[in-house]
Amino acid sequence: MKYTFDIVGVSPVLDFFSHQQHNLHKPQHQAVEYVGTHKCTLDAIIKSVEPLPPKWGWNIDEVVDTVISFWMKNSESICYWNSRLVDAGSNNLLVARVADIKALKTEFEVLLSQNW
């Protein structure tokens, strides 16, 4: 299985919590997860993704390797998001997405096929 990781933004804690609670009541057939952390550090991100592999049957080492690989290749993006997190203040979280690549592709296909 291949995984993907990306930082998707900064969100107020209550909005992120509300989003996560809303998703608890949806059928969970897609292996796409959003995680939040108060710090933009590799350690904080790894701690936030560690609970995910058991839930989806993912390989923890591969998930962590994916996060580390992202971290090593995207310093400019990380600096940008760190600045946005600092600017937003302490009531906000850095939000990232971790997913099985096939599940993420399926989620995007469903979104694109919807008639808005």
C-alpha positions as CSV (number, residue, x, y, z in Angstrom):
1,M,0.0,0.0,0.0
2,K,1.2,3.5,-0.8
3,Y,0.5,6.5,1.3
4,T,0.4,10.3,0.8
5,F,0.8,13.1,3.3
6,D,0.3,16.8,2.8
7,I,-0.3,19.9,4.9
8,V,-3.6,21.4,3.9
9,G,-4.0,24.4,6.1
10,V,-4.5,26.1,9.4
11,S,-7.9,25.9,11.2
12,P,-9.4,27.1,14.5
13,V,-9.4,24.3,17.0
14,L,-13.2,24.3,17.3
15,D,-13.8,24.1,13.6
16,F,-11.4,21.2,13.3
17,F,-13.0,19.4,16.2
18,S,-16.5,20.0,14.7
19,H,-15.2,18.6,11.3
20,Q,-13.8,15.5,13.0
21,Q,-17.0,15.0,15.0
22,H,-19.1,15.3,11.9
23,N,-16.9,12.7,10.1
24,L,-17.4,10.2,13.0
25,H,-21.0,9.9,12.0
26,K,-20.3,9.3,8.3
27,P,-19.6,5.8,7.0
28,Q,-15.9,5.3,7.1
29,H,-15.1,3.4,3.9
30,Q,-12.3,5.7,2.8
31,A,-8.8,5.6,4.3
32,V,-8.4,9.3,4.3
33,E,-7.7,11.1,7.6
34,Y,-7.2,14.7,8.7
35,V,-5.0,15.3,11.7
36,G,-4.2,18.5,13.6
37,T,-1.4,19.7,15.8
38,H,-0.5,22.9,17.6
39,K,3.1,22.8,16.4
40,C,4.6,22.7,13.0
41,T,7.4,20.2,13.8
42,L,8.1,16.8,12.5
43,D,7.8,15.2,15.9
44,A,4.3,16.8,16.4
45,I,3.1,15.6,13.1
46,I,4.4,12.0,13.6
47,K,2.6,11.9,17.0
48,S,-0.6,13.0,15.4
49,V,-0.5,10.3,12.7
50,E,0.6,7.4,15.0
51,P,-3.0,6.5,16.0
52,L,-4.1,6.1,12.3
53,P,-2.4,2.9,11.1
54,P,-4.1,0.5,13.5
55,K,-7.5,2.0,12.5
56,W,-7.0,1.4,8.8
57,G,-4.6,-1.6,8.9
58,W,-1.9,0.6,7.6
59,N,1.8,-0.1,8.0
60,I,3.0,2.3,10.6
61,D,6.6,2.4,9.3
62,E,5.5,3.2,5.8
63,V,3.2,6.0,7.0
64,V,5.9,7.6,9.2
65,D,8.4,7.2,6.2
66,T,5.9,9.1,4.0
67,V,5.6,11.9,6.6
68,I,9.4,12.1,6.9
69,S,9.9,12.1,3.1
70,F,7.4,14.9,2.8
71,W,9.2,16.8,5.5
72,M,12.6,16.4,3.8
73,K,11.4,17.4,0.3
74,N,9.1,20.4,1.2
75,S,11.0,22.8,3.5
76,E,9.6,25.8,1.7
77,S,6.0,24.7,2.2
78,I,6.7,23.8,5.8
79,C,8.1,27.2,6.5
80,Y,5.1,28.8,4.9
81,W,2.6,26.8,7.0
82,N,4.6,27.4,10.1
83,S,4.4,31.1,9.5
84,R,0.6,30.9,8.9
85,L,0.2,28.9,12.1
86,V,2.1,31.4,14.1
87,D,0.2,34.3,12.5
88,A,-3.1,32.6,13.4
89,G,-2.4,32.3,17.1
90,S,-2.7,29.6,19.7
91,N,-6.3,28.8,19.2
92,N,-5.5,27.2,15.8
93,L,-4.1,24.0,14.5
94,L,-2.0,22.9,11.6
95,V,-4.1,20.5,9.6
96,A,-2.6,17.7,7.5
97,R,-4.1,14.9,5.4
98,V,-2.8,11.3,5.5
99,A,-4.3,8.8,3.1
100,D,-3.9,5.6,1.2
101,I,-3.3,6.9,-2.3
102,K,-6.1,4.7,-3.8
103,A,-8.6,6.0,-1.3
104,L,-7.7,9.6,-1.9
105,K,-8.0,9.1,-5.6
106,T,-11.5,7.6,-5.1
107,E,-12.5,10.5,-2.8
108,F,-11.4,13.0,-5.5
109,E,-13.3,11.1,-8.2
110,V,-16.5,11.2,-6.0
111,L,-16.1,15.0,-5.5
112,L,-15.5,15.6,-9.2
113,S,-18.6,13.6,-10.2
114,Q,-21.0,15.4,-7.9
115,N,-23.3,17.9,-9.5
116,W,-22.9,21.2,-7.5
